[in-house]
């Protein structure tokens, strides 16, 4: 059993910053890929970025320069750092942990709202 919990969402003014955290617990044995997605109402989830077991992270090209991902492997936690937020960043942000066995475990998501 794996539990994935996101936190840190909220309301922020355009140009502001937020940090979202994703923590995994349960049958986690390390070497897990942890990723962020976001979802707009009525739309499919779209990738934001991925943290690899090595600690390296890849962020979608369109978000680079504003978004970054860091990882604390000892705590099975990744953090999405979002700067210079724009109204179009308003979405539900979800974290997914993919285990070595290929199982994907999704969190419930956290809402980010960017106001003008």
C-alpha positions as CSV (number, residue, x, y, z in Angstrom):
1,X,0.0,0.0,0.0
2,X,1.4,3.4,-1.0
3,X,0.0,6.7,0.1
4,X,0.7,9.9,-1.8
5,X,-0.2,13.3,-0.3
6,X,0.2,16.7,-1.8
7,X,0.2,20.0,0.1
8,X,1.0,23.6,-0.3
9,X,-1.7,24.8,-2.7
10,X,-3.6,28.0,-2.2
11,X,-4.4,31.4,-3.7
12,X,-1.6,33.7,-4.8
13,X,-1.4,36.9,-6.9
14,X,0.1,36.8,-10.3
15,X,3.9,37.2,-10.1
16,X,3.9,35.4,-6.7
17,X,5.4,32.0,-5.7
18,X,4.2,28.8,-4.2
19,X,5.9,25.6,-3.1
20,X,4.0,22.3,-3.4
21,X,5.1,19.2,-1.6
22,X,4.4,15.6,-2.4
23,X,5.2,12.9,0.2
24,X,5.0,9.2,-0.4
25,X,4.7,6.6,2.4
26,X,3.9,2.9,2.8
27,X,5.5,0.3,0.6
28,X,8.1,2.6,-0.7
29,X,11.5,1.0,-1.3
30,X,13.3,3.9,-2.9
31,X,14.2,4.2,-6.6
32,X,10.8,5.7,-7.3
33,X,10.0,8.1,-10.0
34,X,7.9,11.0,-8.7
35,X,6.1,13.4,-11.0
36,X,3.9,16.4,-11.0
37,X,0.9,16.8,-13.3
38,X,-1.7,19.5,-13.4
39,X,-5.3,19.4,-14.6
40,X,-7.7,22.1,-15.7
41,X,-11.4,21.5,-15.3
42,X,-12.7,19.2,-17.9
43,X,-9.3,18.6,-19.4
44,X,-6.8,15.8,-19.3
45,X,-3.9,15.8,-17.0
46,X,-0.7,17.4,-18.4
47,X,2.8,16.8,-17.2
48,X,4.7,19.4,-15.2
49,X,7.9,17.6,-14.4
50,X,9.5,14.5,-13.0
51,X,12.0,13.7,-10.3
52,X,14.2,10.7,-11.0
53,X,15.7,8.4,-8.3
54,X,19.1,9.9,-9.0
55,X,17.8,13.3,-7.9
56,X,17.8,14.8,-11.3
57,X,14.7,16.5,-12.4
58,X,13.1,17.4,-15.7
59,X,10.5,20.2,-16.1
60,X,8.4,20.7,-19.1
61,X,10.1,23.1,-21.5
62,X,7.3,25.7,-21.4
63,X,7.6,25.9,-17.6
64,X,11.4,26.0,-17.3
65,X,12.7,29.2,-15.8
66,X,9.6,29.5,-13.6
67,X,9.2,25.9,-12.2
68,X,11.7,23.6,-10.6
69,X,11.6,20.4,-8.7
70,X,13.8,19.3,-5.7
71,X,13.8,15.9,-4.0
72,X,14.5,14.7,-0.5
73,X,15.0,11.0,-1.0
74,X,15.4,10.2,2.7
75,X,11.8,11.5,3.2
76,X,10.4,10.3,-0.1
77,X,9.3,13.9,-0.8
78,X,9.5,16.1,-3.8
79,X,8.8,19.8,-3.9
80,X,7.6,21.8,-6.9
81,X,8.9,25.4,-6.7
82,X,6.7,27.7,-8.7
83,X,7.8,31.3,-9.3
84,X,6.3,34.2,-11.3
85,X,3.0,32.5,-11.3
86,X,0.4,33.4,-14.0
87,X,-3.4,33.1,-14.1
88,X,-3.0,30.2,-16.6
89,X,-1.1,28.2,-13.9
90,X,-4.4,28.0,-12.0
91,X,-5.1,24.2,-11.9
92,X,-5.2,21.2,-9.7
93,X,-1.7,19.9,-9.2
94,X,-1.3,16.2,-8.7
95,X,1.6,14.0,-7.8
96,X,2.2,10.4,-9.0
97,X,4.7,8.0,-7.6
98,X,5.7,5.2,-9.9
99,X,7.4,2.2,-8.2
100,X,10.1,0.0,-9.5
101,X,7.4,-2.5,-10.3
102,X,5.7,0.0,-12.6
103,X,2.7,0.7,-10.3
104,X,1.4,4.3,-10.4
105,X,0.0,5.8,-7.2
106,X,-1.7,9.2,-7.5
107,X,-2.4,11.7,-4.8
108,X,-5.7,13.6,-4.4
109,X,-4.3,16.8,-5.7
110,X,-3.9,20.3,-4.4
111,X,-5.5,23.4,-5.9
112,X,-3.5,26.4,-7.0
113,X,-5.3,29.6,-7.9
114,X,-3.5,32.6,-9.3
115,X,-5.4,35.8,-9.3
116,X,-4.7,39.0,-11.2
